[in-house]
Structures are given as structure tokens and as C-alpha cells.
């Protein structure tokens, strides 16, 4: 289980919840992006995670959770442009690796 979560508080809650639901041994990373990062910054962050995530395959596939709390000042549309760009770049590797992606995010310009 890999995560790409916005906000320090949200990242802790996501990780704690994964562990509480029995996924502690499957949690592959901990990190967060916050502070109103630019599209380029979230692109670079997403690329780093996706590079590590797709390095090795697992027969049962992998899970990527992209999320965060409800942003107060971060332009969600701008940050997601970087994430989407990285996902598009890694699309073939994600499909090959049978990666399931779940997204939950809200805040300014999230539509």
C-alpha cells in the first residue's frame, strides 16, 4: 500500500488507519506534500513515489492512495495537475503492475 497524501495531519490519519485496519506490514511509504506546492513540485514528488512503487512487481498488484484532508489554502487543481502528469507518464508501468488507485481530495478548485 503506497500513499501520496497532502497535509501532515491527514498523512498521519491515513497511515494510522491503514495500520489499524491490519495493513501495517503492507504500508510501503510515509510522506506528505503540503504548503501549497506548485504543479512542478507535486509532479516531482509523484514521480519519486511512482518510480519507487513500480521498481518491483507483485503478483497480487499494489494499491496507491492519493488523498488528503479538505485544503484551506492549497489550490487542489494546481497540485493535481502535477500528480496527473506523473500518472500519465507512468501509466503503462502502473497497468503492468496491476496498481489500483484510490483518490480522495477536496479544497479550493478541487472540481
KEKE-3310 file (N, C-alpha, C; in steps of 0.2 Angstrom, whole numbers, plus 5000, padded with zeros to 4 digits):
npx = (5004:5004:5006:5001:4999:4991:4995:5001:4993:4983:4991:4996:4984:4979:4989:4989:4976:4977:4986:4978:4968:4974:4984:4998:5010:5010:5011:5020:5026:5029:5024:5021:5014:5013:5009:5005:5011:5019:5013:5024:5032:5023:5023:5036:5037:5027:5032:5044:5038:5031:5041:5048:5038:5035:5046:5048:5038:5022:5014:5000:4997:4997:4993:4988:4985:4979:4977:4970:4966:4953:4958:4963:4970:4978:4979:4970:4968:4979:4989:4985:4987:5000:5002:4993:5000:5011:5006:5000:5012:5018:5009:5008:5017:5010:4999:5004:5009:4998:4991:4980:4972:4966:4957:4955:4951:4949:4945:4950:4946:4944:4936)
npy = (4994:5010:5028:5044:5058:5073:5086:5086:5082:5075:5065:5057:5052:5044:5035:5029:5024:5014:5005:5002:4995:4983:4984:4987:4980:4980:4993:5004:5016:5032:5049:5066:5080:5097:5114:5122:5117:5119:5115:5109:5105:5095:5086:5081:5076:5066:5058:5053:5044:5036:5030:5023:5014:5007:4999:4986:4972:4964:4949:4950:4963:4981:4995:5012:5026:5041:5056:5067:5079:5092:5105:5121:5132:5127:5126:5115:5110:5114:5107:5094:5094:5091:5079:5071:5072:5065:5052:5050:5049:5037:5028:5016:5007:5007:5000:4988:4983:4981:4990:4997:5012:5024:5039:5053:5069:5087:5104:5121:5124:5110:5103)
npz = (5000:4995:4998:4994:5000:5005:5017:5034:5045:5039:5033:5043:5049:5038:5037:5050:5050:5040:5046:5058:5052:5049:5039:5042:5039:5026:5022:5012:5011:5019:5018:5014:5005:5006:5011:5000:4987:4971:4954:4948:4958:4965:4954:4953:4966:4965:4954:4960:4970:4962:4954:4963:4967:4956:4954:4957:4954:4960:4962:4966:4964:4967:4978:4977:4986:4985:4992:5005:5018:5018:5009:5015:5009:4999:4981:4974:4961:4955:4961:4958:4945:4943:4949:4940:4928:4931:4934:4921:4914:4919:4916:4908:4916:4928:4924:4920:4932:4939:4947:4959:4960:4972:4975:4985:4988:4993:4992:4988:4972:4968:4959)
capx = (5000:5008:5001:5003:4994:4993:4994:5004:4988:4980:4995:4996:4977:4979:4994:4986:4970:4979:4989:4973:4964:4978:4989:5004:5015:5009:5012:5026:5030:5025:5026:5016:5015:5009:5011:5003:5016:5017:5012:5030:5034:5019:5025:5042:5036:5023:5037:5048:5034:5029:5047:5049:5032:5035:5053:5047:5031:5020:5008:4994:4997:4998:4987:4991:4980:4980:4972:4971:4960:4950:4963:4961:4973:4981:4975:4970:4968:4986:4993:4983:4990:5007:5000:4990:5005:5016:5002:5000:5019:5019:5003:5010:5020:5005:4994:5008:5010:4991:4991:4974:4972:4960:4958:4950:4954:4944:4948:4949:4947:4945:4932)
capy = (5000:5016:5034:5051:5062:5081:5088:5082:5079:5069:5059:5053:5049:5039:5029:5026:5020:5008:5001:5000:4990:4977:4984:4989:4976:4982:5000:5004:5023:5038:5055:5071:5086:5102:5121:5125:5116:5121:5109:5106:5101:5089:5082:5078:5071:5060:5054:5049:5039:5031:5027:5018:5010:5002:4996:4979:4969:4959:4945:4952:4970:4986:5000:5018:5030:5048:5059:5072:5082:5097:5110:5128:5137:5124:5126:5107:5109:5115:5102:5088:5094:5088:5072:5068:5072:5059:5046:5049:5047:5031:5024:5009:5003:5006:4995:4982:4982:4980:4995:5000:5019:5027:5046:5057:5076:5092:5111:5126:5122:5103:5100)
capz = (5000:4994:4999:4991:5004:5006:5024:5039:5049:5035:5031:5049:5049:5033:5039:5056:5048:5036:5051:5062:5048:5048:5034:5044:5036:5019:5021:5009:5012:5023:5016:5013:5002:5009:5010:4993:4982:4964:4950:4946:4964:4965:4949:4955:4971:4962:4950:4965:4973:4956:4952:4969:4968:4950:4953:4958:4953:4965:4958:4968:4962:4973:4979:4978:4989:4984:4996:5010:5021:5014:5010:5016:5005:4993:4975:4973:4954:4953:4964:4955:4938:4943:4950:4934:4923:4933:4932:4914:4912:4922:4915:4906:4921:4933:4922:4920:4939:4942:4953:4960:4963:4975:4976:4989:4989:4992:4994:4983:4965:4968:4954)
cpx = (5004:5003:5005:4998:4996:4991:4997:4999:4985:4984:4996:4990:4977:4983:4991:4980:4972:4982:4983:4969:4968:4983:4996:5010:5015:5011:5019:5030:5026:5028:5020:5018:5011:5012:5010:5009:5014:5016:5019:5033:5030:5021:5031:5041:5032:5028:5042:5044:5033:5035:5049:5044:5033:5041:5052:5039:5029:5014:5001:4993:4998:4993:4991:4985:4983:4975:4974:4965:4957:4955:4960:4964:4977:4976:4975:4971:4975:4990:4992:4986:4996:5006:4998:4996:5010:5012:5001:5007:5020:5013:5004:5013:5015:5000:4998:5008:5003:4990:4984:4975:4966:4962:4953:4953:4948:4948:4947:4951:4948:4941:4936)
cpy = (5006:5022:5040:5056:5069:5082:5083:5079:5073:5063:5054:5049:5043:5033:5026:5021:5014:5003:4998:4994:4984:4978:4987:4986:4978:4989:5002:5011:5027:5044:5060:5077:5091:5109:5124:5124:5118:5114:5105:5102:5095:5084:5078:5074:5065:5055:5050:5043:5033:5027:5021:5012:5004:4999:4989:4977:4964:4956:4948:4960:4975:4991:5006:5023:5037:5052:5065:5075:5087:5103:5117:5133:5134:5124:5118:5106:5110:5109:5095:5088:5090:5081:5068:5067:5066:5053:5045:5046:5039:5026:5017:5004:5002:5000:4988:4979:4980:4984:4998:5007:5022:5034:5049:5064:5081:5099:5115:5123:5114:5100:5099)
cpz = (5000:4995:4996:4994:5005:5013:5029:5043:5045:5034:5037:5050:5044:5035:5045:5054:5044:5041:5055:5058:5046:5042:5035:5040:5028:5017:5018:5010:5017:5020:5015:5009:5005:5008:5003:4988:4975:4960:4949:4953:4966:4960:4951:4961:4969:4958:4955:4968:4968:4954:4957:4968:4962:4949:4953:4957:4959:4961:4960:4967:4968:4973:4980:4981:4988:4988:5001:5013:5016:5015:5011:5011:4999:4987:4973:4966:4952:4955:4960:4948:4938:4944:4944:4929:4925:4932:4925:4911:4914:4920:4913:4912:4927:4931:4922:4927:4943:4948:4953:4963:4966:4977:4980:4991:4989:4994:4988:4976:4964:4962:4948)
residu = (UNK:UNK:UNK:UNK:UNK:UNK:UNK:UNK:UNK:UNK:UNK:UNK:UNK:UNK:UNK:UNK:UNK:UNK:UNK:UNK:UNK:UNK:UNK:UNK:UNK:UNK:UNK:UNK:UNK:UNK:UNK:UNK:UNK:UNK:UNK:UNK:UNK:UNK:UNK:UNK:UNK:UNK:UNK:UNK:UNK:UNK:UNK:UNK:UNK:UNK:UNK:UNK:UNK:UNK:UNK:UNK:UNK:UNK:UNK:UNK:UNK:UNK:UNK:UNK:UNK:UNK:UNK:UNK:UNK:UNK:UNK:UNK:UNK:UNK:UNK:UNK:UNK:UNK:UNK:UNK:UNK:UNK:UNK:UNK:UNK:UNK:UNK:UNK:UNK:UNK:UNK:UNK:UNK:UNK:UNK:UNK:UNK:UNK:UNK:UNK:UNK:UNK:UNK:UNK:UNK:UNK:UNK:UNK:UNK:UNK:UNK)
# end
